[in-house]
Amino acid sequence: MTATRINFVPVADGFMIVPLCEEAASLKGRFAGRVARPISLAAMEQAIAAEAAESHASDQATP
């Protein structure tokens, strides 16, 4: 598959060209090993609710 759009990502010694159009299959394995075990939906919902509550509290504190 040929990319028609690219993105220039800054790196230490210049820029890296990254195609913006990739097939979903090319993502396989990119995120493997990032967590010790899968996170449950309940844990995700709890984390989202906690962040939303914190964000809402900080919005309320700002005059």
C-alpha positions, 0 to 999 in steps of 0.5 A: 500500500502506498501512502499518499500523506506523510508526517514529519516527526521530530527526532534527535538528529532531524526529522523522521518521515512517517506514512499516515496511511497504514493497514491495520494489520501492520499494527500487530505486535507494536504494543505487545509487552507494554503491560504485565496483564490485560486490564479489565473493563471495570478497571478502565471505567474506574480510571476514566471516572477518576480522571473525569472527576479530577478534571471536573474538580479542577475546572470548578476551582478555576475562577 
